[in-house]
Amino acid sequence: MSSSLAARDIDPLSRLASQEQSFVKENLTRQDAETKAKKIEEEICRWQKTLEERNGQLEA
């Protein structure tokens, strides 16, 4: 195998490994964003429940 052929074979493998790393990083970033969004949504629900309870107390 000539060195130029070996270099051509390594380049696509290197690119593939780099793409895989990017995909993993993007996936982790997306999961982190989804987790944060879910926590915010839960907090909004708690605030809404608290407001509804206070409105009920004011109307009583």
C-alpha positions as CSV (number, residue, x, y, z in Angstrom):
1,M,0.0,0.0,0.0
2,S,1.5,3.3,-1.0
3,S,1.6,6.2,1.5
4,S,-0.7,8.4,-0.6
5,L,-3.3,5.6,-0.6
6,A,-3.0,5.2,3.2
7,A,-3.4,9.0,3.7
8,R,-6.6,8.9,1.6
9,D,-7.9,6.0,3.7
10,I,-7.1,7.8,7.0
11,D,-8.7,11.1,6.0
12,P,-12.3,9.7,5.6
13,L,-11.9,7.8,8.9
14,S,-10.7,10.9,10.6
15,R,-13.6,12.9,9.2
16,L,-16.0,10.2,10.3
17,A,-14.6,10.2,13.8
18,S,-14.9,14.0,14.0
19,Q,-18.5,13.9,12.7
20,E,-19.3,11.3,15.4
21,Q,-17.8,13.5,18.1
22,S,-19.8,16.4,16.8
23,F,-23.0,14.3,16.8
24,V,-22.4,13.1,20.4
25,K,-21.7,16.7,21.6
26,E,-24.8,18.0,19.8
27,N,-26.9,15.2,21.3
28,L,-25.7,15.9,24.8
29,T,-26.3,19.6,24.3
30,R,-29.9,18.9,23.1
31,Q,-30.5,16.6,26.1
32,D,-29.2,19.3,28.5
33,A,-31.5,21.9,26.8
34,E,-34.5,19.5,27.1
35,T,-33.8,18.9,30.8
36,K,-33.5,22.6,31.5
37,A,-36.8,23.3,29.6
38,K,-38.6,20.6,31.5
39,K,-37.4,22.0,34.8
40,I,-38.6,25.5,33.7
41,E,-42.0,24.0,32.7
42,E,-42.3,22.3,36.1
43,E,-41.5,25.6,37.9
44,I,-44.1,27.5,35.8
45,C,-46.7,24.9,36.8
46,R,-45.8,25.3,40.5
47,W,-46.1,29.1,40.1
48,Q,-49.5,28.7,38.3
49,K,-50.8,26.4,41.1
50,T,-49.6,28.9,43.8
51,L,-51.3,31.8,41.9
52,E,-54.6,29.8,41.6
53,E,-54.5,29.0,45.4
54,R,-53.9,32.7,46.2
55,N,-56.7,33.8,43.9
56,G,-59.0,31.3,45.6
57,Q,-58.0,32.7,49.0
58,L,-58.6,36.3,47.9
59,E,-62.0,35.4,46.5
60,A,-63.1,33.6,49.7
